[in-house]
Amino acid sequence: MRKLLAAIMTATLVVAVPLTAMAGSASLILDARTGKVLTSENADVLNHPASLTKMMTIYMAFEAINRGKMSWNTPIVVSKYAASRPPTKLGVRAGETITVREAILGMITKSANDAAAAMGEKLGGSESNFARLMTQRARQLGMSRTTFYNASGLPDARQVTTARDMSTLAIALMKNYPSEYRMFSTASFNFRGRTIRGHNNLMYRYQGMDGIKTGYTNASGFNLVSAVKDGNRRVVGVVLGGRTARSRDDKMAGLLDKYLGRASSSGGAKLVASVNSRPPVEVASAADDSDLPIPASAPRVADVAPNAPDIARSELSPKALGYLGDTVPQERPSALDAVTPAAKLTTSAKLAPKSLGAVASTGDWQIQISAAPSDEAARALLAQAKSEGGAALKSANPYTEAVGKGANKVYRARFVGFESRDAATSACDALRKRSYDCMLLPDHG
């Protein structure tokens, strides 16, 4: 018996040793005025986001508020499922309601998992469907290596991100929702007679830091995304895989101390993309001069996770301590090379811009759904859209068009060959029902 116990203990130790180091160290400091990466380490290596996931949940909430789908005081019913989420949480009972404002503040300060799940159910019908929408939005923003499977960041081995992707999300929050972004500096708020205090400790002591989010699980280690303003300088920092909260905070502070002074102090108040960086994903409803910064060495859009939707829609409107639970995943994120890639366009036309006339000769109307940093990504978008568009897209020809030069080149994702405005409109309507954006382009656009 003793030999058997010894053997079991030895086997347990052998298995446990590599698991203690499964959270990979990664970091990135981004100049938010220029999009230039000032320093990085393992910026594109996959890690679990933990409660950094709530940044996207909150982004989606800000978006819904700005689109008029809900208000700050809209009640959210907390389901039995949401109420059962592990701590940390607000502790609302099943069947009770919280307001949108309370849910967002709960996520920001307490990293409340029940609030995140309830918000996901409110916006997506179910948390799993909301996670699909989160991933879809991540693809649009340029977060090509991020996949979400829940709204809170609670452990799921399939839920992955990178330091670069998290910096992109932070910039999107700051740029697209500047007024709402200020909520990330909330240190505490009153919730039904209780004072809910935040635990982003570095923010409270580092001068100029006004957000943004912490996160932790055993699989992720201690994560932190920070934003700092110093005069006209504006930087975003990401640290993933810290061994302790203290060491994570110290690493972030050290990186900011070293590189903040190297950030650009020109450019006024705007967050402007670097001329040396890849541009943001172009979308049908966005202005051509969108200035969402994307890091200079953008991640590979062609690498996508299993069953994750690609870039589908966007309105980049200029308006307007993480989870400490006991249950944690024990797997490192899988390499994206090992998972099933998104569907690739195999039968549709891939044409040079000069060939557009020949393709569109059967009809003068086109539609554009988005654009992407690579031709392959644009074609994958079109294949995905056509598979979901139904009969309205049956006879449409997918078409990609390169615009811009060098690092500023993007590929428009369009369908051409519609014989009438009504046919093109029907196709757009079908795509919008699937949460795509769509822009009509008459006379060869």
C-alpha positions as CSV (number, residue, x, y, z in Angstrom):
1,M,0.0,0.0,0.0
2,R,2.8,2.4,0.9
3,K,4.5,1.7,-2.5
4,L,1.2,2.4,-4.2
5,L,0.7,5.7,-2.4
6,A,4.3,6.7,-3.1
7,A,3.8,5.9,-6.8
8,I,0.6,8.0,-6.9
9,M,2.3,10.9,-5.1
10,T,5.2,10.7,-7.5
11,A,2.9,10.7,-10.5
12,T,1.0,13.6,-9.1
13,L,4.1,15.7,-8.6
14,V,5.3,14.9,-12.2
15,V,2.0,16.1,-13.5
16,A,1.7,19.1,-11.2
17,V,5.2,20.5,-11.9
18,P,4.6,21.7,-15.5
19,L,1.1,22.9,-14.6
20,T,2.5,25.4,-12.1
21,A,4.2,27.2,-14.9
22,M,1.5,27.0,-17.5
23,A,0.7,30.8,-17.6
24,G,3.2,32.3,-20.0
25,S,4.8,35.6,-19.3
26,A,3.9,38.3,-21.9
27,S,3.9,42.0,-22.0
28,L,3.4,45.0,-24.4
29,I,3.6,48.8,-24.1
30,L,1.7,50.6,-26.8
31,D,1.9,54.3,-27.7
32,A,-1.8,55.1,-28.1
33,R,-1.1,58.3,-30.1
34,T,0.8,56.6,-32.8
35,G,0.0,52.9,-32.6
36,K,3.8,52.1,-32.1
37,V,4.8,49.2,-29.9
38,L,7.4,50.6,-27.5
39,T,8.4,47.2,-26.1
40,S,6.9,43.7,-26.1
41,E,7.6,40.2,-24.9
42,N,5.7,37.2,-26.3
43,A,3.0,39.7,-27.5
44,D,1.4,37.2,-29.8
45,V,1.6,34.1,-27.6
46,L,-1.7,32.6,-26.5
47,N,-2.7,33.0,-22.9
48,H,-6.0,32.8,-21.0
49,P,-7.5,36.2,-20.5
50,A,-9.2,35.5,-17.1
51,S,-11.3,38.6,-16.1
52,L,-9.8,40.7,-18.8
53,T,-12.6,39.1,-20.7
54,K,-14.9,41.5,-19.0
55,M,-13.4,44.3,-21.0
56,M,-15.1,42.9,-24.1
57,T,-18.4,42.3,-22.2
58,I,-18.3,46.0,-21.1
59,Y,-17.4,47.1,-24.6
60,M,-20.5,45.3,-25.9
61,A,-22.6,46.9,-23.2
62,F,-21.3,50.4,-24.1
63,E,-22.1,49.7,-27.7
64,A,-25.6,48.6,-26.9
65,I,-26.2,51.7,-24.8
66,N,-25.0,54.0,-27.6
67,R,-27.1,52.2,-30.2
68,G,-30.2,52.7,-28.0
69,K,-30.7,49.0,-27.3
70,M,-30.7,49.6,-23.6
71,S,-30.1,52.5,-21.1
72,W,-28.1,52.8,-18.0
73,N,-31.1,52.1,-15.9
74,T,-32.4,49.2,-17.9
75,P,-33.1,46.3,-15.5
76,I,-31.3,43.0,-16.0
77,V,-32.9,39.9,-14.6
78,V,-30.3,37.7,-12.9
79,S,-31.0,34.2,-13.9
80,K,-30.4,31.1,-11.8
81,Y,-27.4,30.4,-14.0
82,A,-26.0,33.9,-13.6
83,A,-26.6,33.9,-9.8
84,S,-24.7,30.6,-9.5
85,R,-21.5,31.8,-11.0
86,P,-18.5,31.4,-8.6
87,P,-17.1,34.4,-6.7
88,T,-16.1,37.1,-7.1
89,K,-19.7,38.4,-7.5
90,L,-22.3,40.9,-6.4
91,G,-24.3,38.1,-4.8
92,V,-27.6,38.9,-6.4
93,R,-30.3,36.2,-6.0
94,A,-31.8,34.5,-8.9
95,G,-34.9,36.4,-10.1
96,E,-33.7,39.7,-8.8
97,T,-32.7,42.6,-11.1
98,I,-29.7,44.9,-11.4
99,T,-29.4,47.9,-13.6
100,V,-27.1,48.1,-16.5
101,R,-25.0,50.7,-14.6
102,E,-24.7,48.4,-11.6
103,A,-23.7,45.5,-13.7
104,I,-21.0,47.5,-15.4
105,L,-19.6,49.0,-12.2
106,G,-19.8,45.5,-10.6
107,M,-17.6,44.2,-13.4
108,I,-15.2,47.0,-13.2
109,T,-14.6,47.2,-9.5
110,K,-15.4,43.7,-8.1
111,S,-14.9,41.8,-11.3
112,A,-18.4,40.4,-10.6
113,N,-19.0,37.1,-12.5
114,D,-22.7,37.1,-11.8
115,A,-23.0,40.6,-13.4
116,A,-21.0,39.5,-16.4
117,A,-23.1,36.4,-17.0
118,A,-26.4,38.4,-16.6
119,M,-25.2,41.0,-19.0
120,G,-24.2,38.3,-21.5
121,E,-27.7,36.8,-21.3
122,K,-29.3,40.2,-21.6
123,L,-27.4,41.1,-24.8
124,G,-27.0,37.6,-26.4
125,G,-30.0,35.7,-25.2
126,S,-27.6,33.2,-23.7
127,E,-24.1,33.4,-22.5
128,S,-22.8,31.0,-25.1
129,N,-24.4,33.1,-27.9
130,F,-23.1,36.3,-26.4
131,A,-19.6,34.7,-26.4
132,R,-20.0,34.1,-30.1
133,L,-20.9,37.8,-30.6
134,M,-17.9,38.8,-28.4
135,T,-15.5,36.8,-30.6
136,Q,-17.2,38.3,-33.7
137,R,-16.6,41.8,-32.4
138,A,-13.0,40.9,-31.4
139,R,-12.3,39.9,-35.0
140,Q,-13.7,43.2,-36.3
141,L,-11.5,45.2,-33.9
142,G,-8.4,43.3,-35.2
143,M,-8.1,40.9,-32.2
144,S,-7.4,38.0,-34.6
145,R,-6.1,35.5,-32.0
146,T,-8.7,36.0,-29.3
147,T,-11.7,33.6,-28.8
148,F,-14.3,34.0,-26.1
149,Y,-16.5,31.3,-24.6
150,N,-18.1,33.1,-21.7
151,A,-18.7,36.7,-20.6
152,S,-16.7,36.7,-17.3
153,G,-13.4,35.0,-17.9
154,L,-14.2,32.1,-15.7
155,P,-12.0,29.1,-16.6
156,D,-12.4,27.6,-20.0
157,A,-9.4,26.1,-21.7
158,R,-10.6,27.3,-25.1
159,Q,-10.8,30.9,-24.1
160,V,-7.6,32.6,-25.3
161,T,-6.1,35.9,-26.1
162,T,-2.7,37.7,-26.5
163,A,-1.1,40.8,-25.0
164,R,-1.4,42.5,-28.4
165,D,-5.1,41.7,-28.7
166,M,-5.7,43.1,-25.3
167,S,-4.0,46.3,-26.1
168,T,-6.2,46.6,-29.2
169,L,-9.3,46.2,-27.1
170,A,-8.1,48.8,-24.6
171,I,-7.6,51.3,-27.3
172,A,-11.0,50.5,-28.8
173,L,-12.7,51.2,-25.4
174,M,-10.8,54.5,-25.0
175,K,-11.3,55.7,-28.6
176,N,-14.8,54.5,-29.3
177,Y,-16.4,55.3,-25.9
178,P,-14.3,58.0,-24.3
179,S,-17.0,59.2,-21.9
180,E,-18.0,55.7,-20.8
181,Y,-14.3,54.6,-20.5
182,R,-14.0,56.9,-17.5
183,M,-15.9,54.4,-15.5
184,F,-12.8,52.2,-15.5
185,S,-11.2,54.6,-13.0
186,T,-14.0,53.9,-10.5
187,A,-12.4,53.0,-7.1
188,S,-15.7,52.1,-5.4
189,F,-19.4,52.4,-5.7
190,N,-22.4,51.9,-3.4
191,F,-24.5,48.9,-4.1
192,R,-27.6,48.5,-2.1
193,G,-26.1,49.8,1.1
194,R,-22.8,48.2,0.6
195,T,-19.6,49.8,-0.6
196,I,-18.0,47.8,-3.4
197,R,-14.3,48.6,-3.5
198,G,-12.1,47.9,-6.5
199,H,-8.8,46.0,-6.4
200,N,-6.8,47.5,-9.3
201,N,-4.2,48.6,-6.7
202,L,-1.6,49.9,-9.1
203,M,-4.2,52.4,-10.5
204,Y,-4.6,53.9,-7.1
205,R,-0.9,54.6,-6.7
206,Y,0.5,55.2,-10.2
207,Q,0.2,58.8,-11.3
208,G,-1.8,59.3,-14.5
209,M,-3.2,55.8,-14.6
210,D,-7.0,55.8,-15.2
211,G,-7.8,52.1,-15.8
212,I,-8.3,49.6,-16.9
213,K,-8.7,45.9,-15.7
214,T,-7.1,43.1,-13.7
215,G,-7.6,39.3,-14.0
216,Y,-6.5,36.0,-12.5
217,T,-6.9,32.3,-12.7
218,N,-4.4,29.5,-12.1
219,A,-4.2,29.0,-15.8
220,S,-3.7,32.6,-16.7
221,G,-1.6,33.8,-13.8
222,F,-2.0,37.5,-12.8
223,N,-3.0,39.7,-15.7
224,L,-3.3,43.5,-16.0
225,V,-4.2,46.0,-18.7
226,S,-3.3,49.6,-17.8
227,A,-3.8,53.0,-19.4
228,V,-1.7,56.0,-18.4
229,K,-1.8,59.7,-19.5
230,D,1.1,62.0,-19.0
231,G,0.6,65.4,-20.6
232,N,-0.1,64.6,-24.2
233,R,1.5,61.2,-23.9
234,R,-1.0,58.3,-23.8
235,V,0.1,54.6,-23.4
236,V,-1.5,51.3,-22.9
237,G,0.3,48.5,-21.1
238,V,-0.5,44.8,-20.9
239,V,1.1,42.2,-18.6
240,L,0.0,38.6,-18.7
241,G,1.1,35.6,-16.6
242,G,2.4,37.3,-13.5
243,R,3.3,34.9,-10.6
244,T,1.7,37.2,-8.0
245,A,-0.4,40.3,-8.1
246,R,2.5,42.3,-6.6
247,S,5.0,41.1,-9.1
248,R,2.6,41.8,-11.9
249,D,2.0,45.3,-10.7
250,D,5.7,45.9,-10.2
251,K,6.5,44.7,-13.7
252,M,3.8,47.0,-15.2
253,A,5.1,50.0,-13.2
254,G,8.7,49.3,-14.3
255,L,7.7,49.1,-17.9
256,L,5.7,52.2,-17.7
257,D,8.5,54.1,-15.9
258,K,11.0,53.1,-18.7
259,Y,8.9,53.6,-21.8
260,L,6.3,56.2,-21.0
261,G,8.8,59.0,-21.7
262,R,9.4,57.5,-25.2
263,A,5.8,57.9,-26.3
264,S,4.9,60.6,-28.6
265,S,3.8,63.9,-27.0
266,S,2.4,65.4,-30.2
267,G,-0.9,64.8,-32.0
268,G,-3.2,66.7,-29.7
269,A,-6.0,64.8,-27.9
270,K,-6.7,62.2,-30.6
271,L,-5.7,58.6,-30.6
272,V,-4.2,58.3,-34.1
273,A,-2.9,55.2,-35.9
274,S,0.7,55.2,-36.9
275,V,1.6,55.6,-40.6
276,N,3.8,52.6,-40.1
277,S,1.1,50.4,-38.6
278,R,-1.5,48.3,-40.3
279,P,-4.8,50.3,-40.3
280,P,-7.8,49.3,-38.4
281,V,-10.3,47.0,-40.0
282,E,-12.3,49.0,-42.4
283,V,-16.1,48.7,-42.0
284,A,-18.9,49.8,-44.2
285,S,-20.4,52.2,-41.7
286,A,-17.1,53.7,-40.5
287,A,-15.5,56.9,-41.9
288,D,-12.4,56.5,-44.0
289,D,-10.3,58.4,-41.6
290,S,-11.0,56.2,-38.6
291,D,-8.0,56.5,-36.2
292,L,-8.2,53.4,-34.1
293,P,-4.6,52.5,-33.3
294,I,-3.5,49.0,-34.1
295,P,0.0,47.8,-33.0
296,A,2.6,48.1,-35.7
297,S,3.2,44.4,-36.0
298,A,-0.4,43.3,-36.2
299,P,-1.3,39.7,-35.4
300,R,-2.1,37.2,-38.1
301,V,-5.7,37.5,-39.0
302,A,-5.6,34.1,-40.9
303,D,-5.1,32.3,-37.6
304,V,-8.5,31.7,-36.2
305,A,-9.9,29.4,-33.5
306,P,-12.4,26.6,-34.0
307,N,-16.0,27.6,-34.6
308,A,-15.1,31.2,-34.0
309,P,-16.8,33.7,-36.3
310,D,-14.6,36.1,-38.2
311,I,-15.0,39.8,-38.7
312,A,-18.6,40.3,-39.4
313,R,-19.9,43.7,-38.5
314,S,-18.8,46.9,-36.8
315,E,-19.9,50.4,-35.9
316,L,-16.7,51.9,-34.6
317,S,-18.7,55.0,-33.4
318,P,-16.7,57.8,-32.0
319,K,-19.8,58.8,-29.9
320,A,-20.2,58.8,-27.0
321,L,-8.5,42.0,-8.9
322,G,-9.9,39.5,-11.4
323,Y,-11.5,36.1,-10.7
324,L,-10.0,34.3,-7.6
325,G,-12.2,31.2,-7.7
326,D,-11.1,27.7,-6.8
327,T,-11.9,26.0,-10.1
328,V,-9.3,26.6,-12.8
329,P,-8.4,25.0,-16.1
330,Q,-5.3,22.9,-16.2
331,E,-4.5,23.2,-19.9
332,R,-2.3,25.7,-21.7
333,P,-4.0,27.3,-24.6
334,S,-3.7,25.1,-27.8
335,A,-1.6,26.5,-30.6
336,L,-3.9,27.9,-33.3
337,D,-2.0,25.8,-35.9
338,A,-3.5,22.7,-34.3
339,V,-7.1,23.7,-34.5
340,T,-9.6,23.7,-37.3
341,P,-9.2,26.9,-39.4
342,A,-12.1,29.0,-40.5
343,A,-13.6,28.1,-43.8
344,K,-11.6,29.4,-46.8
345,L,-13.1,30.6,-50.0
346,T,-12.6,27.8,-52.6
347,T,-15.1,28.3,-55.3
348,S,-15.7,32.1,-55.4
349,A,-13.8,34.5,-57.5
350,K,-10.6,36.1,-56.2
351,L,-10.1,39.0,-58.7
352,A,-7.8,41.9,-59.1
353,P,-9.4,45.4,-59.0
354,K,-9.2,45.8,-62.7
355,S,-11.3,42.7,-63.2
356,L,-14.3,44.2,-61.4
357,G,-16.1,45.3,-64.5
358,A,-16.2,41.8,-65.9
359,V,-17.6,40.3,-62.7
360,A,-20.1,43.0,-62.3
361,S,-21.3,43.0,-65.9
362,T,-24.4,41.0,-64.9
363,G,-25.4,43.8,-62.5
364,D,-24.4,47.3,-61.4
365,W,-24.9,46.9,-57.7
366,Q,-22.4,45.8,-55.1
367,I,-22.4,45.5,-51.4
368,Q,-19.5,45.8,-49.0
369,I,-19.6,44.0,-45.6
370,S,-16.1,44.9,-44.2
371,A,-12.4,44.9,-45.0
372,A,-9.4,43.1,-43.5
373,P,-5.7,43.4,-43.3
374,S,-5.1,40.5,-45.7
375,D,-6.7,39.1,-48.8
376,E,-7.1,35.7,-47.1
377,A,-8.9,37.2,-44.2
378,A,-11.3,39.1,-46.5
379,R,-12.0,36.0,-48.5
380,A,-12.7,34.1,-45.3
381,L,-15.2,36.8,-44.3
382,L,-17.0,36.5,-47.6
383,A,-17.2,32.7,-47.4
384,Q,-18.6,33.0,-43.9
385,A,-21.1,35.6,-44.9
386,K,-22.2,33.7,-48.0
387,S,-22.8,30.6,-46.0
388,E,-25.1,32.6,-43.7
389,G,-26.7,34.9,-46.2
390,G,-29.0,32.2,-47.8
391,A,-30.8,32.7,-51.1
392,A,-30.2,36.4,-51.3
393,L,-26.5,35.8,-51.8
394,K,-26.8,32.6,-53.9
395,S,-25.9,34.3,-57.2
396,A,-23.6,37.0,-55.8
397,N,-19.9,36.9,-56.6
398,P,-17.5,37.4,-53.7
399,Y,-14.8,40.0,-54.6
400,T,-11.8,41.4,-52.8
401,E,-10.2,44.7,-53.6
402,A,-6.9,45.9,-52.3
403,V,-6.7,49.6,-51.4
404,G,-3.8,51.5,-50.0
405,K,-0.1,50.7,-50.2
406,G,2.5,48.9,-48.1
407,A,1.6,48.6,-44.4
408,N,-1.5,50.7,-44.9
409,K,-3.1,48.2,-47.4
410,V,-6.4,46.7,-46.6
411,Y,-8.7,44.4,-48.6
412,R,-12.3,45.3,-49.1
413,A,-14.8,42.4,-48.7
414,R,-17.6,42.8,-51.3
415,F,-20.3,40.9,-53.2
416,V,-20.8,42.1,-56.7
417,G,-23.2,41.3,-59.6
418,F,-26.6,42.3,-58.2
419,E,-28.9,43.2,-61.1
420,S,-31.0,45.8,-59.1
421,R,-31.0,47.9,-56.0
422,D,-33.7,45.7,-54.6
423,A,-31.6,42.6,-55.0
424,A,-28.6,44.2,-53.3
425,T,-30.9,45.5,-50.5
426,S,-32.3,42.1,-49.9
427,A,-28.8,40.7,-49.6
428,C,-28.0,43.4,-47.1
429,D,-31.1,42.8,-45.1
430,A,-30.3,39.1,-44.9
431,L,-26.8,39.8,-43.7
432,R,-27.9,42.4,-41.2
433,K,-30.3,39.8,-39.6
434,R,-27.1,37.7,-39.1
435,S,-25.4,40.8,-37.4
436,Y,-23.4,41.9,-40.3
437,D,-23.0,45.4,-41.5
438,C,-23.7,46.1,-45.1
439,M,-23.2,49.1,-47.5
440,L,-24.8,49.4,-50.9
441,L,-22.5,50.5,-53.7
442,P,-24.1,51.4,-57.0
443,D,-22.4,51.8,-60.3
444,H,-19.3,49.8,-59.4
445,G,-18.9,51.6,-56.0
